[in-house]
Amino acid sequence: MTVLTCASTGKSITLLGEPIANSGEGKVWQTNHNGYLAKIYHDQTPERVQKLAVMIGHRPKEPNSHLNHISFAWPKSVLKDAQGNCMGFLMPEIKEGKELIDIYNPKRRKHLKLEVDWRFLHTTALNIASIIEAIHISGYVLGDIKPQNILVNDRALPSIIDTDSFQVRNPKNSKVYRCSVGSEGFTPPELIDQDFSSIDQTEVHDRFRLAVIIYQLLFGGQTPFAGKWTGVGETPETNEIIRRGLWLYAPNSLIQPVERTITLEIVHPEVQRCFLRCFNDGYKNSNLRPTAGDWVKALRLAVNELTICGKVDSHYYSQTYGKCYWCDRSTKLGIDIFPGFARPKKAAVVESTSQPQAFTADKINGKTIASGSWDNTIKLWDVATGRAIRTFQGHYKDYFQCIICVLLAWILFCIIMYLCMVIIVSLASG
């Protein structure tokens, strides 16, 4: 049993059991402090100690504090041994999160029985962009953005882990502590075959990585760099394809979509433009790649314009596209990456009252409620976001017929009363 000291509080921190994760840099342990993990380095270097000190002293603003959510597992305090040597650091534990690949990969979703639809994936992408925007505003560069470093909970709220691998700049003396690792398929073309340990990166490089992550989320785990190779010889490796500026929608690209490729046109036009700016314009000039903030704006528009399919309850599609792509794809290929239940031909109607009446909607994962009101409409609401998903219009014809009947009865009653009064007055005066 290993006992360390938390430098910020002086309290003892006990490492429990066996390591729950092991990487090239160190091991991650459960601790006796609920909600906190410890990362212990294999090698303790002055460079690591200095980097941790900067990160602990300059934490980015938490964008989701109002949701009681941890957006990044940021170092909280250095952990020291009995001799006062820095052994690693204490960080918050991200509970109940799934790796990003489990969220966007249809086969892994099915195996884990995760109820995820296209709207959930849009929202996840939006939240990732928002978190990365907050990190960039604080002057950090993520560097090694990859699915393994992003966890997502059942509210579509992501958390970024392995934050100590970020590129860190000391605001006091501008010293840079570099991110020395990268991942194939996520490295921008200008950094292919470069030595990361000798390069100061910028958020412009993160923009490329973010676009790849968002593409995988919105297109069923597909990568923008895979398709039918129409060039000479064997299909190049992914990094070589990226280095040459090739992708599915590059001008005169040697990579072409195949039958199973999910087409770019199904997403909102602003999201389409962001992808084209990143992989086409951004190849020639990296500064033209959309920022994390640009993605936030585009994805917010996209989420607001998603509508639920009238046939399958787990299908969402963009109103700008105009029809359910997933139904068409399922019919054509026999593949449905968002399987659900067919809707009944005649939708059930909830009786309206003077006050909204809410209930859990049938088979929408228990995350949607419906409300009926005096205006003769029924609305479906997403519990997590508070947004209206769809509005069903009631039968105005029956509603107005009732009103007309009541008015006619009232008029008839008034006429009868008037005639009675006339008769009574006539008899009294006679």
Stockholm file with secondary structure:
# STOCKHOLM 1.0

chainA/1-430         MTVLTCASTGKSITLLGEPIANSGEGKVWQTNHNGYLAKIYHDQTPERVQKLAVMIGHRPKEPNSHLNHISFAWPKSVLKDAQGNCMGFLMPEIKEGKELIDIYNPKRRKHLKLEVDWRFLHTTALNIASIIEAIHISGYVLGDIKPQNILVNDRALPSIIDTDSFQVRNPKNSKVYRCSVGSEGFTPPELIDQDFSSIDQTEVHDRFRLAVIIYQLLFGGQTPFAGKWTGVGETPETNEIIRRGLWLYAPNSLIQPVERTITLEIVHPEVQRCFLRCFNDGYKNSNLRPTAGDWVKALRLAVNELTICGKVDSHYYSQTYGKCYWCDRSTKLGIDIFPGFARPKKAAVVESTSQPQAFTADKINGKTIASGSWDNTIKLWDVATGRAIRTFQGHYKDYFQCIICVLLAWILFCIIMYLCMVIIVSLASG
#=GR chainA/1-430 SS CEEEEETTTCCEEEEEEEEEEECSSEEEEEESSTTEEEEEESSCCHHHHHHHHHHHHSCCCCTTGGGTCCCBCCCCEEEECTTCCEEEEEEECCCSCEEHHHHHCHHHHHHHTCCCCHHHHHHHHHHHHHHHHHHHHTTCBCCCCCGGGEEECTTSCEEECCGGGSBEECTTTCCEECCCCCCTTTSCGGGTTCCGGGCCCCHHHHHHHHHHHHHHHHTTTCCTTCSEECSSSSCCCHHHHHHTTCCTTSTTCSEECCTTCCCGGGSCHHHHHHHHIIIIIHHHCGGGSCCHHHHHHHHHHHHHTEEECSSBTTCEEETTTCSCHHHHHHHHHSCCSSCCCBCCSSCCCCCCCSSCEEEECTTSTTCEEEEECTTSEEEEEETTTCCEEEEEECCHHHHHHHHHHHHHHHHHHHHHHHHHHHHHHHHHHC
#=GC SS_cons         CEEEEETTTCCEEEEEEEEEEECSSEEEEEESSTTEEEEEESSCCHHHHHHHHHHHHSCCCCTTGGGTCCCBCCCCEEEECTTCCEEEEEEECCCSCEEHHHHHCHHHHHHHTCCCCHHHHHHHHHHHHHHHHHHHHTTCBCCCCCGGGEEECTTSCEEECCGGGSBEECTTTCCEECCCCCCTTTSCGGGTTCCGGGCCCCHHHHHHHHHHHHHHHHTTTCCTTCSEECSSSSCCCHHHHHHTTCCTTSTTCSEECCTTCCCGGGSCHHHHHHHHIIIIIHHHCGGGSCCHHHHHHHHHHHHHTEEECSSBTTCEEETTTCSCHHHHHHHHHSCCSSCCCBCCSSCCCCCCCSSCEEEECTTSTTCEEEEECTTSEEEEEETTTCCEEEEEECCHHHHHHHHHHHHHHHHHHHHHHHHHHHHHHHHHHC
//
